[in-house]
């Protein structure tokens, strides 16, 4: 049982991110002390008569990194620090006024000060150059205010707080969408933001049919109402808005501009927002237009993400043998216990803002997923992307999803359902209506404790903590890499790392034994294998999946753009493709890196 942090980078991450210190004095002597602290804190909200029993069970699940809760839980649970245990939040609607904008900025700063990453939709801000009739001023547009958020994030970081992470979204029909798409071409601006375009089904249809696309914005009460107008649903508005049409352009021209930016500088990503809302379990009471910084949790205004990952490598029996199997019973038991642990976070955590406490507790969302998929497949003798690997991944996520839903229904019987549950409407949802009949019956009988239950996060930092297992659902980047992490003094420290499955194989079979064919890296896989894996898993994920498709710098532009079209046709909720480029460099380096990691889901940009 690997209860020691044998890898230098694992110890550094524990020291820097998760070890409890109070007034400069270490309170966690070992990683076991960290697990015990977290276990006791999350068990403390249980019935006092059985809290010790739950603490022992939670500790056993955390031991040997079988289950790794979100970074904020690891860092904050059971401490005296006034921090939130939720990794990330989506902020409230940004009102289109100076007072509203700076109120939203203040809320964002308070949230980040308590260690929460944030997502924001800037679609509510009027486009650059329009006149605000009431004050006679010319609007500077969403991009100008995003720079203020970026500066705020930099300032918060300078105080010694956790690394900042922000996601900015903008609707594909906002008049400033082209400037938003090209914003990251300047390598010196908006460095604390991930950017994603909210792409609608109507836009994708216009791209495929080579039709015109309208750029528009809702009319305010004092705006000039002349010119062409049309009604549209708009972010942050409950009813359709009368919008002024600013101009028309070919949908394919805008799509190509988006693809060119992603090709040249790895951003923006794409969120298929209509699909997100169509499959939202709370379709009947909320509309989503933003996500957490890495995209795996789409959230309404003031919503929170509560994440945890089951480490699949710890459920492989007899690895690298003909008898290698995955302990599905053990995985199911772990998923049930992890669901209860994550639900208890709601009673254990503080919230930066009162609106966040109200919104989060009204839905009690959790995002239970896994990490170490690629390593587990290798240990089982399955090549990532092969039909056998897809069947295995499907079985894994089916187990996690169904166990989580059954557990949540039984928690509702024990502790009560989430407040916004309207049972008949919930059961008509696109996701819940496809659950097995016995689970649907349990929900109808008892309700359900959590509105959403599954997500697959990038899990990069916690995967390094667990001995450098492959992160999330990603294939292994390389067997040996140099990784940079931030030290306590703020400087970057480089470490040589070895993939967990590779290290285990070498320990069992020696350094000179040729690697079996199942040892494939991301660079050796066709992008279609990445998309196939994401597609298989998406059917069991009610939130979303953070996935970065790493492609060669040599990939030509048409093939690159086709990946996004293929992702849309597969029914995915989003897509991010990373091609090494002059602006962001590489995600990882096999030798000494020339610059810090700055990929879309790099360690410095994760909310771990």
Steps between C-alpha positions, in 0.01 A plus 500: 500500500656829381448717807829681454571782255797334333515729197662842563235679292221332698649619825549850360135519396385376840725749677396789278128437456353258751709477818324685784702780652388738771707811573788343308493178703425168324201319647500206254809295580439257212262444211312259730437793734354695208267211417399464864430873528278496191321180603415628847385839369259346247374242750433767762171594329363147538286384792731527807427137591668375183740783408807303608393204286458723195836665569670160498328405174585832335863466609522150353371635170752785494787271598738409217327765284206272410277809503634853467259780587529838331802704597309747714360216712850355548640841592220644711293230669565482872711817513435830669550689174204700372499346154243328287518125432357551151752516218313741277194719454316661215432860591168680476371689197721801419261795480568732208588808703811633669347430842400148395837421343701607802263325740566182301875572514481535879311170532760333279786633711337382824447155350858469378633626834339196663667268245213458255558498125231680301310491173334808348279564199578839347219476242284736707733797439416722205736505202785742452402831342132501592364806674353471847226761453433555869850632571607593148808279517639261242528139617849349504374141458546174692869457414596822677342380824654154468840673526389645835408151624836374381680772698289423805598134479867595474465722806331227703785265409756751623349470849613137519158348434455183297566513129214674323283339235230674297278408205346766278223417255336705224205415280571426133253771394642783713627787279843487671545128440783547248705706746434237767614221267827680421569627853763238591708563189685753713708280732513769768128554568224310681749243625283406800200418282392195307266610219209310346246599237136406568407333172130440432333233289370778274855617435623149423209456257591830334860384466397172342251671264738791421240754613525855630538552875359795693706685761263673738438625854189564712352848487508692826214729604688813387673356192447616145232264367557576132617235257435126475381323813431137589397307814759265650561315824796669669733403779375602843147575377202276579288610202594575136646846446445743214848533350651750262682343205846655470612318186500182300791277411545154355478242774787310341717814509446531875555127551826510308615796708427301816682196366799711391536648848480157662753368247744787552474557877296212650205721595209557510342167575147422387196430718197360318269692729161380372609142564612596850157642576310221324666238721495705819312308771360834619378605155174610660640764736837628376684609187875455471740729313834439676714225648773459757855579373569161342151444365389178673227666708251723316333712767222756545555837666681454834521122452791306653701194394571225751739251342665169576684234299523124550852384419446211258855369532421388855224267379712299252580150619805307369618778266700414188395134512256295295281490810482878548151614600325807632335460841155628402345408836770699679453791259127500565547498877748786469262701279221464756719618787650783293150625414418527870830675573444761231142559614630571851712785363185716487469494879877531555584796279494875521395706198659828388159654425154435648353462149739212440389320815134532397558388140731212587284355776189528282645243258780322691687424176795266518742391227625148568735366235832327465865546426764256378292354215787470251732338756227258610440399137872438450514290818203299368670443164262724302612756242343844552237560232463133400147350501592300811619813681180684410290213634705499821468877545127477434467232769700709747298817453170311492589353840598837649192674363244240604650449845510878556134540402388207718700636793357849454144363498569314825659811649180687414303240695738544794568874492257659254499591130660813354263799536449577129386148416169493310475128461288460187695762308833363620407151383408634154853637455709372210752336736284375789242347267768266360610360837420132568142436609596393854692824559212707364267318737726572799504869407121507462464331840753704699603800293869566442754678717711658223380655175814390311746228591770433240779696331849425373749767604855551369633393844856592403626613839337227707618239248859614553440483874392137460828397339454651154211286380364604161265795552124467462409322177808628316743262333854506638686801364842332525665237717750746642447876514629808670225673695511843658310577820488809712691498828389661826714806424318550167784379280475218246679171569557236229478127574570193292191279511415149386151379413355271769425201274839529332678510837303198624580300185870582532497401867345164411689422179818707500627798306599308189178309433329634184172675569191306386296653213235630745749764614390784270536873561265780402721589203469146362120499507282636220274783623199282418600272790485795739154597376373142507602466866338830595182405315470161672540658842273800435188282498556428872601854602223739600732797546780507238851381421826694497697361206789644305582331171875537452595502132823540311622845401517360147123434479357700212229757559207326323555181700518706819166668433338169412565379856259760639234411243545133586468579872171679434364213290595252773277685746776640723439803722831666420834465330854624559787406270857592592758541226849616607549855380719806541263673744436228760791265429447138606283357776789292635865465415703182459811703577556831673206730420564840348204653678239408763210278399216707364271251335125526546503249785859536619579480871531875533150545357317223681277566797662224705 
